[in-house]
Amino acid sequence: MEGGGTLIQVYTGSGKGKTTAALGLAIRAAGAGLKVYICQFLKGKYYCELTSLQKLKNIKVEQFGRTCFMRGSPSKKDIGLARCGLEAAKKAIKTKKYNIIVLDEINVALKLNLLKLKDVISLIKNAPKKTELILTGRHAHPKIIKMADLVSYIQDRKHYYKKGIKARRGIEF
């Protein structure tokens, strides 16, 4: 990987495609021989991309969420799963074997107070040089945005959900 320091990318905003952008980057990196770790917060069910990612030897994916969509206030289980995810991400960072670490939906986990901002900032600051950190999810915290080297806001201008089209296998999940 080019460059010397840790680079931080943030994909945030109300639009569709934040995780998709991060996964596209992960696939590109794996194609270049880089090692990728993907930690998915708030996700514990099967998504079709997992089938593709499992076929790539350079990508490891772990999920830390319930199999159902979280509604209302987070439970102790939700908090526990998010904290386990943060510990797994810290462990992956400490191994220094990954070039890219994707923290999928970590911004939402922060917004829902499943994680503490100081803990996520500490994780970012302790990432080894030449590691690319990708943080996805709506509501990126201003401090995270300030730390980032790249911030992409994906805005929802028009969405077919508003026409009543439901989530489709292979497109949304």
C-alpha positions as CSV (number, residue, x, y, z in Angstrom):
1,M,0.0,0.0,0.0
2,E,1.3,3.5,-0.8
3,G,1.7,6.2,1.8
4,G,3.0,5.9,5.3
5,G,0.3,6.7,7.8
6,T,-3.1,5.4,8.7
7,L,-5.8,6.6,6.3
8,I,-9.4,6.9,7.5
9,Q,-12.3,6.8,5.1
10,V,-15.9,7.6,6.1
11,Y,-19.0,6.7,4.1
12,T,-22.0,8.3,5.7
13,G,-25.3,10.0,4.8
14,S,-28.9,9.0,4.3
15,G,-28.5,7.4,0.9
16,K,-28.2,3.8,-0.2
17,G,-24.7,2.4,-0.9
18,K,-22.4,3.1,2.0
19,T,-21.7,-0.6,2.8
20,T,-21.7,-1.3,-0.9
21,A,-18.9,1.2,-1.5
22,A,-16.9,-0.2,1.4
23,L,-17.3,-3.8,0.1
24,G,-16.3,-2.6,-3.4
25,L,-13.1,-1.2,-2.0
26,A,-12.5,-4.4,0.0
27,I,-12.9,-6.5,-3.2
28,R,-10.5,-4.3,-5.1
29,A,-8.0,-4.5,-2.3
30,A,-8.2,-8.3,-2.2
31,G,-7.7,-8.4,-5.9
32,A,-4.5,-6.4,-5.4
33,G,-3.3,-9.0,-2.8
34,L,-4.2,-6.9,0.3
35,K,-5.7,-8.5,3.4
36,V,-9.1,-7.2,4.5
37,Y,-11.0,-7.5,7.8
38,I,-14.7,-6.6,7.8
39,C,-16.4,-6.1,11.1
40,Q,-20.1,-5.6,10.7
41,F,-22.0,-4.0,13.6
42,L,-25.7,-4.4,14.0
43,K,-25.7,-7.1,11.4
44,G,-26.1,-10.8,12.3
45,K,-28.2,-12.2,9.5
46,Y,-27.2,-13.6,6.2
47,Y,-26.7,-11.1,3.4
48,C,-25.9,-12.3,-0.2
49,E,-22.5,-10.5,-0.3
50,L,-21.3,-12.9,2.4
51,T,-21.4,-15.7,-0.2
52,S,-19.1,-13.8,-2.5
53,L,-16.8,-12.5,0.2
54,Q,-16.3,-16.1,1.6
55,K,-14.8,-17.1,-1.8
56,L,-12.0,-14.5,-1.4
57,K,-9.2,-15.8,0.7
58,N,-7.9,-12.3,1.5
59,I,-11.1,-11.2,3.2
60,K,-12.4,-12.1,6.6
61,V,-15.9,-11.0,7.7
62,E,-17.3,-11.2,11.2
63,Q,-20.8,-10.0,12.2
64,F,-21.8,-8.5,15.6
65,G,-25.6,-8.0,15.6
66,R,-28.8,-9.9,16.0
67,T,-30.4,-11.8,13.2
68,C,-33.4,-9.5,13.2
69,F,-33.5,-5.7,12.6
70,M,-33.1,-3.7,15.8
71,R,-36.2,-1.5,16.5
72,G,-36.7,0.9,19.4
73,S,-34.1,1.2,22.1
74,P,-31.1,-1.0,22.1
75,S,-31.1,-4.0,24.5
76,K,-28.3,-5.2,26.6
77,K,-27.7,-7.9,24.0
78,D,-27.3,-5.2,21.3
79,I,-24.8,-3.3,23.5
80,G,-22.9,-6.5,24.2
81,L,-22.7,-7.6,20.6
82,A,-21.4,-4.1,19.6
83,R,-18.8,-4.2,22.3
84,C,-17.7,-7.7,21.2
85,G,-17.4,-6.3,17.6
86,L,-15.2,-3.4,18.9
87,E,-13.0,-5.9,20.7
88,A,-12.8,-8.1,17.6
89,A,-11.8,-5.0,15.5
90,K,-9.1,-4.1,18.1
91,K,-7.8,-7.6,18.0
92,A,-7.7,-7.5,14.2
93,I,-5.8,-4.2,14.3
94,K,-3.3,-5.5,16.8
95,T,-2.4,-8.5,14.6
96,K,-1.1,-6.0,12.0
97,K,-1.9,-8.5,9.3
98,Y,-4.7,-6.6,7.7
99,N,-4.2,-3.7,5.2
100,I,-7.8,-2.7,5.2
101,I,-10.2,-2.8,8.1
102,V,-13.9,-2.0,7.4
103,L,-16.0,-1.1,10.4
104,D,-19.4,-1.4,8.8
105,E,-22.3,0.5,10.5
106,I,-20.0,1.6,13.3
107,N,-21.4,5.2,12.9
108,V,-24.9,3.9,13.6
109,A,-23.6,1.9,16.6
110,L,-22.1,5.1,18.0
111,K,-25.3,7.1,17.3
112,L,-27.4,4.5,19.2
113,N,-24.9,4.6,22.1
114,L,-24.0,1.0,21.7
115,L,-20.3,2.1,21.7
116,K,-18.5,5.0,23.4
117,L,-17.0,7.6,21.1
118,K,-13.8,7.6,23.1
119,D,-13.3,3.9,22.5
120,V,-13.8,4.2,18.8
121,I,-11.4,7.2,18.7
122,S,-8.9,5.2,20.6
123,L,-9.2,2.3,18.1
124,I,-8.6,4.7,15.2
125,K,-5.6,6.3,16.9
126,N,-4.1,2.9,17.7
127,A,-4.3,1.6,14.2
128,P,-0.8,0.8,12.8
129,K,0.7,2.8,10.0
130,K,-0.2,1.7,6.5
131,T,-3.6,0.5,7.6
132,E,-6.7,1.9,5.9
133,L,-9.7,2.2,8.1
134,I,-13.2,2.4,6.5
135,L,-16.1,3.5,8.7
136,T,-19.6,3.3,7.4
137,G,-23.1,4.2,8.5
138,R,-25.4,7.1,8.8
139,H,-24.8,9.8,11.3
140,A,-21.0,9.9,11.4
141,H,-20.0,11.8,14.5
142,P,-18.4,15.2,13.8
143,K,-15.2,14.1,15.6
144,I,-14.9,11.1,13.4
145,I,-15.4,13.2,10.3
146,K,-12.7,15.6,11.5
147,M,-10.2,12.7,11.9
148,A,-11.0,11.3,8.5
149,D,-8.9,11.7,5.4
150,L,-11.8,11.1,3.1
151,V,-15.5,11.6,3.8
152,S,-18.2,10.6,1.3
153,Y,-21.8,11.7,2.0
154,I,-24.2,9.5,0.2
155,Q,-27.5,11.4,0.0
156,D,-30.9,10.0,-0.6
157,R,-32.4,12.2,-3.4
158,K,-34.8,9.6,-4.8
159,H,-35.5,6.1,-3.7
160,Y,-37.8,3.4,-5.0
161,Y,-38.8,2.4,-1.5
162,K,-41.1,5.5,-1.6
163,K,-42.9,3.9,-4.6
164,G,-43.5,0.8,-2.3
165,I,-40.8,-1.4,-3.8
166,K,-39.6,-3.7,-1.1
167,A,-36.0,-4.7,-0.4
168,R,-34.8,-7.3,-2.9
169,R,-32.5,-10.2,-2.5
170,G,-29.2,-9.5,-4.2
171,I,-29.8,-5.8,-4.4
172,E,-30.5,-4.7,-0.8
173,F,-29.5,-7.8,1.0
